[in-house]
Amino acid sequence: MKSHSAILTATLAALSALFFPSASAQNARVNIPFDFVANHQALPAGCYTVQLQSHTYLHLVDCATGKVVGLMARTTNAYQQVATGKLLFRDTTHGYRLMQIRFPYINMQSDLAVQPKFEEVGAKNSASKTVDIAMK
C-alpha cells in the first residue's frame, strides 16, 4: 500500500511541475507608462509585478504600495515561442485595456477573462491599435 502512495505522490508532483512551472518563471516586473483597466479595475501607471497564480488567475502587484489586484484569465500554451514577456494593451476611445500577458521561458499566454461587451465589439469593428509593454 505504501508503494502505491509513493508512486501516486511522485506522479502528482511530476504532473504539477509540467502544468505549473516554477514561481521564478511565472513572475516578472513591468513598468506601465499609462493608466489602464484590467478586468473592470482601473489601475494607475507605474511598476507592477505580474504573478501567474494558476491557469485561471493571476496577480498584478504594485511595486510601490504592494497592493495586489487579482485578475481572472484563460492561460494556454502560446502558439508561437515567447522569447520576451510582454503585456498587450488595446488603446481605445475609453483608454488602455489590458488584454493579454505573455510569459517568457514557459511559453504561455494569459488572456484576461473579463472584457466589456462594447470593447469586444469595438475591437472587431474599429481600427483601435494595440500597445505592447515588455516585461523585465
C-alpha positions in Angstrom: 0.0 0.0 0.0 2.9 2.4 0.8 4.5 1.9 -2.6 1.2 2.8 -4.3 1.0 6.0 -2.2 4.6 6.9 -3.0 4.1 6.3 -6.8 0.9 8.4 -6.7 2.7 11.2 -4.9 5.6 11.2 -7.3 3.3 11.2 -10.3 1.2 14.1 -8.9 4.5 16.1 -8.3 5.7 15.4 -11.8 2.4 16.5 -13.3 2.3 19.6 -11.2 5.8 20.6 -12.4 4.5 20.2 -16.0 1.4 22.2 -15.6 2.6 24.8 -13.1 6.1 25.9 -13.9 8.4 27.3 -11.2 7.5 30.6 -9.5 10.5 32.4 -10.8 9.5 31.7 -14.4 6.0 33.0 -13.7 6.9 36.3 -12.1 8.1 39.4 -14.0 8.2 43.1 -13.5 6.8 45.7 -15.9 6.7 49.5 -16.0 3.4 50.7 -17.5 3.6 54.3 -18.5 -0.2 55.0 -18.6 -3.3 54.4 -16.6 -5.2 51.3 -17.7 -8.1 49.0 -17.0 -7.9 45.3 -16.3 -10.9 43.1 -15.6 -13.0 46.3 -14.9 -10.5 47.6 -12.4 -8.9 51.0 -13.0 -5.2 51.0 -12.3 -2.6 53.8 -12.3 0.6 53.9 -14.3 3.6 52.5 -12.6 5.7 49.5 -11.8 4.0 46.1 -11.3 5.0 42.5 -10.7 3.0 40.1 -12.7 2.4 36.7 -11.0 0.8 33.7 -12.6 -1.1 32.0 -9.7 -2.8 29.3 -11.8 -4.2 28.7 -15.3 -7.2 30.9 -14.4 -5.9 33.5 -12.0 -3.0 36.0 -11.8 -1.9 38.9 -9.7 -0.7 42.4 -10.5 1.3 43.7 -7.5 2.1 47.4 -7.3 5.8 47.7 -6.7 5.5 50.9 -4.7 2.5 50.0 -2.5 2.4 46.2 -2.5 -1.3 46.4 -3.4 -2.4 43.1 -5.1 -5.0 43.1 -7.8 -6.4 39.7 -8.8 -7.3 39.0 -12.4 -9.2 36.2 -14.0 -7.6 34.8 -17.1 -7.5 32.0 -19.5 -4.0 30.7 -19.7 -2.8 28.5 -22.5 0.3 27.5 -24.3 1.3 30.2 -26.7 1.0 29.5 -30.4 4.5 30.9 -31.0 7.6 30.7 -28.9 7.5 33.6 -26.3 11.1 34.9 -26.3 10.3 38.1 -24.4 7.5 38.5 -21.9 5.0 41.3 -22.6 1.7 42.8 -21.8 -0.7 43.5 -24.7 -3.0 46.6 -24.3 -5.7 47.8 -26.6 -5.8 51.6 -27.0 -9.4 52.5 -27.3 -11.5 55.7 -27.0 -12.2 54.5 -23.4 -8.5 54.3 -22.5 -6.0 51.5 -22.4 -7.3 48.0 -21.7 -5.1 45.1 -20.6 -5.9 42.2 -22.9 -3.2 39.6 -22.7 0.0 38.7 -20.8 2.7 36.6 -22.4 5.2 34.8 -20.1 8.7 34.2 -21.3 10.6 30.9 -20.7 7.4 28.9 -20.0 5.8 29.7 -23.4 2.4 30.6 -22.0 -0.1 33.4 -22.6 -3.0 34.6 -20.4 -6.0 36.3 -22.0 -7.9 38.3 -19.5 -11.3 36.6 -19.0 -13.4 39.7 -18.2 -13.7 42.2 -21.0 -16.6 44.7 -21.5 -19.0 43.8 -24.3 -18.5 47.2 -26.1 -14.7 46.5 -26.1 -15.2 43.1 -27.8 -17.5 44.5 -30.4 -15.4 47.7 -30.9 -12.2 45.7 -31.2 -13.6 43.7 -34.1 -15.1 46.7 -35.9 -12.8 49.6 -35.3 -9.2 50.4 -36.0 -8.1 50.5 -32.4 -4.4 49.9 -32.0 -2.6 47.6 -29.7 0.4 48.5 -27.5 3.0 46.0 -26.2 4.9 46.7 -23.0 7.9 44.4 -22.4 8.5 42.7 -19.0 11.8 42.7 -17.3 
